[in-house]
Amino acid sequence: MSEEHSASATPIASPASPSPASSPPPGSDEARRIADADAGRAPWRLWGPYLAERAWGTVREDYSAGGDAWGFFPHDHARSRAYRWNEDGLLGICDEGQRLCFALALWNGADPILKERAFGLAGPEGNHGEDAKDYWFYLDNLPSHAYQRALYKYPQRAFPYARLVEEGRTRGYGDPEFELIDTGIFDDDRYFDVTVEYAKGSPTDLLVRITVANRGPEDAAVDVLPTLWYRNNWSWGERGYRPSLTALETHDGSAQVLAEHETLGRYHLTCEGAPELLFTENETNAERLFGSPNATPYVKDAFHRCVVDGEAEAVNPAGEGTRAAARYRLSVPAGGERVVRLRLSAEVSGADAFGAGFDALFAARVAEADAFYAPLAAPEASDDERRVQRQALAGLLWSKQFYHYDVRAWLAGDPAQPPPPAERWNGRNHGWMHLNNHDVISMPDTWEYPWYAAWDLAFHAVALALVDPGFAKDQLVLLLREWYMHPNGQLPAYEWNLADVNPPVHAWAAMRVYQIERRATGTGDVKFLERVFHKLLINFTWWVNRKDAEGKNVFQGGFLGLDNIGVFNRSEALPGGARLDQSDGTSWMAMFCLNMLAIALELARQDDAYEDVATKFLEHFFDIAHAMNDHPAVRGDDESDDLWCNDDGFYYDLLHLPGGGSTYLKVRSMVGLLPLLAVETIDAELLGMLPGFRTRLEWFLRNRGDLVGDAASVTAAGEHDRRLFAVVSAPRLRALLARMLDEGEFLSPYGIRSVSRRHAEHPFRLVVDGRTVGEVGYEPAESRSGLFGGNSNWRGPVWFPPNFLLIEALQKFDWYYGDTFTVEHPVGSGRMLTLWEVSVELSRRLISIFVRHDGRRAVFGATERFQHDPHWRDLVPFHEYFHGDDGSGLGASHQTGWTALVAKLIQQSGVPAVK
């Protein structure tokens, strides 16, 4: 593996040279668009895929007394009820403030409702929580969104809504999920492939091409309704302005809608072929939902009622409103296709909309996308690896969503609406009334998780930095702004509980984004690093003050993103005053210290004032490392806070009992591997540049050797005279890797499992007073409990975030130890590899989840249609997590999101393992 393709940061002192082979060409058309957008010269990001696939069932739309988000706004309401906070639609787009939206609607003549949004089960309906059932795939996207492409699989038979809900309700945690394909609805290929493409002629000129392909054996009819509408900002009593959509008279064989908005301006939607135009208002059908009179005769579900129920009077004959659709009634021959073309533009309309330049522009944008992505993969990467990488990045860019949430206004309710229950003032998120979000944010999943999560966003930023470092930096800064970060310094976790605690990986992500951009361009954005660093000082202080209960540098923290990995719910207080010292919480804080140290030293290159704060993080790191590796004999008391178990050669959580004493929770899980992440190397060159820091380090090593003893070799110079700062010493590193690289424990063919396979036969049971109060076994697939909604599982599957961090950690250790440190990989194989080589092997295992091997992709599991059908086999889903034994995809199916990290692995792992 060449240095340019390293996943990890180079040593802190090593300035990285530009690497043209691992970044888009700086002179490419797309690179110029990104540069223009970043500099404010042209608003190329004004329009994008910012429309969520689901807005129903979200916390923001929930005004119930008890916080029943799924029940308060169910799927059945979505077609008839105006959203308060944000919109949704099928493979749609909107402007960055979500004033005007565009998406697809379909009807096959058999469905009970118009297909306006992807369907899935609500959290309480699925046997593993919320679960998208439709099939759609994000195939291409550019950071400027000058070209976008996505595909939806639309059945020709009636969609089995009721059957999917019933199957989900009757199945248990131990049963597999019942998927749409299991219903037989795709048998005989009776479905349409509906491909939606967007191309920009300019920032305000959007060309739309919809291709409907009939995969079935017979001709089939389908109604295609491209829909344009305004988000409802007028019904809540804040202000009265209502924008307008109006049909225009035309004589050129097209249909036109004029869209007028006070801040967005005038746009024309020009529809080729003069389809029938339908108009209504984006207003709730209160009569249908609540039995009360409607404010207008034309309501949100008018298109459904007109098309599906045949109610022509449901739409406005005057040709005006705030929702408009162009109805194309297509007959698609067997094996054939039909194309619908539209143009939404502030510049072009009428006869000029569909000239020869229309298709030529699409061809040009596709070629530009090809040129942009070609250099991203390593030269040796296969065509299939390049396909996987491009689809991963496409999904990541499609997952940018407009997000609106003003907690104070949400709690108070709206002047024009009935007051919400008073209980909400003491309910969900009541302590976050400063939070007011109105931004485009990278979401974990556009349907299952259409809301940001703090630690997810950090991983998104690292993957985004490959293609759009400007946006990646903006995302990291955004979450630290005062309308996100709590005044006490906590970062908002996610809308279900803003006060929950996610792992502190923001500093790591900021440094990695900085390094990735510097490697690609030759210049690091020091101002960005400073902005992030100063706000993270506040966040670090919050962690120290709130999550170190005894002031001993051993941290608690709660669930920390690992949902059900513990014996019990770690977000809840333990009974009787018991306390849990968490290996992962303490490891994250040690890593946080070293990340902040790395940033401070980087900033100290240009401003020696940062040397002082660097020493603060250095000393705090040693305090934490000492606490994790402490021994009661050294400290002179009988009760150990040591998280390292010498007998097992592993780190465990430590449970302090109410009556005194403590016991290890001997679950061999990712919790015990995370201490590996607290590692950093520093070059002698940098120490020579920073005399103040060097002097303080030398004093500390001379005078506080008691704190340094069990940490890794700080005092001895390693390869190229580097120094190593790590929680895990060399002997303990060997012991941990003997577990981690054992195929009978953590090492899966597809990465590192979250829980050791040993627990399949030897589950851990916590017994108190003769009674089992908790148990953890090896569960390689979906969760067998409802903890945290039941839709994720950290008791065996492979997850990308910790795997990616472990790969980086191994590379950092190798920067220090070099070829002198080898381990057996896999254990029992007799193959001795350096840690760098092990990191490459782990990368390849993760990549192999998606890449075809012997004609099969592990991610598809046993679904034969996905494996072999030419219309399915190259449509790669990027799941939330993966089966610990066979690599099949589990959980959310569009988690690009953090699973887009595979794009970074493909960039760096397609070349030989040579540093």
C-alpha positions, 0 to 999 in steps of 0.5 A: 500500500503506498503512502498516498493511499493510507487510510490512517493519518500520516505521523503528525509531523509528516506533511503529505504531498499531493496525490493526483491518483487519489483525488478528482482531477483539479481541472475537471468540470465538476471540480470547477463547479465545486470550487465556484460553489465553495467560493460563492461564485455560482450556487451549484448546491442550491438544488439537490437531492435534499428531499427525504424519502420519509417524513412521516413517523418522525419526531418533528411531526409528533405532537402527542403527549407521550412521544408516540411519533410512529402513531401520531403521524402514520404512513396512512396519513402521509398522502392526506396530511400536510407536513409541518417541518419537512417534505418527502417524496420518491427520488425527489429534489428540492432547493436548499431551503426546501421551498419548492420540491419535485418528485415522482408519483406512479400508479400501475392501475392496481395499487390501492394508493398513488405511489408518492413515497417509498413504503416501509413498516413503522417501528412498532410494526416490524419484527426488527423495528422500522423497515423499508420494503420498497426497492430503490437504488442511488446509482450516480451523483456529483457533489454539485448535483449537476448530474444525479441518477436513481432507480425505483423498482415498481411492481405491476401487480397491486402493492401488498401493503396489508400483507407486509404489515401483517407479516411484520406484526406476526413475526418475532425477533428470532424470525427473518424479516419478510421482504417485498420480494418474498411476496412473489410480486416480482415473479415473471419480471412483472415490474417497471424499472423507473430511472430518474435522472437530473442534469443541470444546465446551470445552478437554476436550470434543471433537466429531468429525464424519466425512463420507464422500462417494462421488464415483464412479458406483456405490455403494461400501462402505468401513470407517471406523475412528476409532481411539483409543490411548495412546502407548507409554510403558511398554515402554522400562523407564523406568516401568511405568504402563500406561493403559487403554481399556475398553469400557463397556456402553451402552443408548442406541444408542451405543458407549463407550470409557472412557480412563483415564490417571494424568495426563490423567484420564478421557475417554469416547469415545462413538460414535454408532450402536453400531459394533463396538468393537475392542481391542488393545495398542500393542505391537510384533508381534515375531513378524511383524517379527523372528520372536521371541515376542510379549509379548502376543497382542494387538499393534499391527497387530490391526485390520489383521489383523481387518479386512483379513485376517479374523482375528477372534482378533487383537483382544481379546474382553475389550474392553480394551487401549491401542488401540481402534477403532470399526468402521463398515461403510458403504455410500455411494451414488453421489454421496451421503455418510454421516456418522459422529459421535463425541465424546471428552470428559472431561465429556459421554457417553452420551445427551447426546453427540449431541443437537441441540447437536452439529451446532449447535456445529459451525455456531457454530464455523464461524461463529466461524472465518469471523468470525476470518479475515474481517479478515485479508485486505486489504479489496480481496482477492478471494474466491479470495485469501481462500481461499488465505490461509485454507488457508495458515493452516489448514495452518500450524496443522495443522503444529503437532506434538508432538516428543519427542527426548532425545538422551542417552536415545536414544544410550544405549538403553532398559533394557528393550530390547537395547542399541544399537550402540556406534558411535552414541556417536560418530555422529549428534548425539552432541555434543548430549546436553544436548538434551531436547525434549518440546514442541508445535512448528511443523513444516515439513511434517507428512509430509516434514519431521516435525521442526523446523528452526531457520530454518524455524521463524523464518518460521513464527513470522512467519506465525503472528503474524497469528493467534496471536502468543502461540504465535509468541513461545513458539516463538521463545523455546523454541528458545533455551531451554537444553534446545534451544540448545547450551551453546556458543550454537548453535541446533539445526538439525534432527534429521538433523544438529543441528550443521548451520548454518541462517541466523541469522534468529531475531532478525529473526523476533523483531522482526517478531513483536513489530512485528506484535503491536504493530501489531495490539494497540497494545502491544508485548511488551517482556519477550518481546523482552528474553528473546529478545535476551539468549539471542541474544547467546550465539548471536551470539557463537557465530557470530563465534567459529566461522564467521569463520575468519580474524577478518576479518568474512568468514564461512563457515558451511556450507550455510546452508539453501540445500542445493545452491546451491553448486558443491560441498557447502558443509557439508563441508571443502574439500580441501587446506585451501582456504577458501570465504568465503560471500557469503550467510554474511557477508550473514546476519551483517550482517543479524543485526547490524542485527536485534540493533541494531534490538532493542537500540534498541527496548529502549533506549526504556525502558532506556538501558542497551541503548544500549551494546550497540546501539553494539556491533552498530553497529560490528560491522555496519560491520566486516562491511560494510567486509569485504564491500566492501573493496578491496586497494588500500585495505588495501595488499595483493594478495589481495582478500577483497572479495565484490563483483565490479566487472566483473559488478556482483554479489556472489560467494562467494570461494574461497581456494586452498590454494597462495595466491590466490583466485577468484570462484565466478561463480554468479549465484545468490540468494547474491549477492542476499542482501547486500540483506537487510542494511538498516535505517532509523532515524528522527531521532526515535529518535536524539534519544531516545538521546543515548548511542547518537547520540554514539557514532554521530557519533564513529564516523562522524568517526573511522572513516570508512574502515569506512563508505565503501562502505556505504549512506548513513549520513551523509546524512539521507533521507526524513523525516530517516531514516538508512540502514544497509545493506551495499549502496550506492546504485550497487550497489543499482542494479546488483543490481536490474538483475540481479534484475529482469531476466526473462532472469535472476532475475525469474520471473513467480512471484517471484525465482529462486534461480539466474539463468536465464542459467545455462541457456545458460551454466552455471558450471564450476569448473576446477582443473588442467584438470579440471572439479570442479563445475558449476552450471546453471539447473535450474528444477524438481527437483534433478538431483543427490542432494545433501542427499537430492535432495528440494530444489533451490536452482538455479533454483526460487522459494523463499518465505523469501528472496523474502519477505526481499527484499520487506522489504528493498526496502521498507526501502530505500524508507523511506529513498530514497522517490520519488527512487529508481526502477528499471526493472521489469521490465528493458527494459519502460520502467516506472520504479517506486519500490522500494516499488512493486517490492516490491508487484509481487514480492508479487503474483507470489508470490501468483499462484502460488496464485490462479486466473487464467484458470481455472488455478492455476500451482501445479497445473502441467499436471494437468488434474484439479486445474485444472478438477475442482470437487472438486479445483480449490479444494484448494490445496497449499502446496509447498516451492518452485516452478518457476522458469518456470511456478510449479508446486509442487515438493518437499514438498506441505504446507510451511505451513511457510514457504510460509504466508508467502503469507498475510502477503503477501495481508494486505498486498498487496490494496491499491494500492501507496501507502505 
